[in-house]
């Protein structure tokens, strides 16, 4: 919700790219996945730093 807009436009794009963009890794831990989404938020939306901040804050809120 902090990102705003339709979920598939930003959050969904980040999540999808995190799942499909780097090849499968069945042993990836949630912390590594969280960091992947943080990184992607910055690289996919470089002109919108609030997106990366929102992703980081969401993971931080759940302890990752």
Rosetta blueprint (number, residue, H / E / L):
1 X L
2 X L
3 X L
4 X L
5 X L
6 X L
7 X L
8 X L
9 X L
10 X L
11 X H
12 X H
13 X H
14 X H
15 X H
16 X H
17 X H
18 X H
19 X H
20 X H
21 X L
22 X L
23 X L
24 X L
25 X L
26 X L
27 X L
28 X L
29 X L
30 X H
31 X H
32 X H
33 X H
34 X H
35 X H
36 X H
37 X H
38 X H
39 X H
40 X H
41 X H
42 X H
43 X H
44 X H
45 X L
46 X L
47 X L
48 X L
49 X H
50 X H
51 X H
52 X H
53 X H
54 X H
55 X H
56 X H
57 X H
58 X H
59 X H
60 X H
61 X H
62 X L
63 X L
64 X L
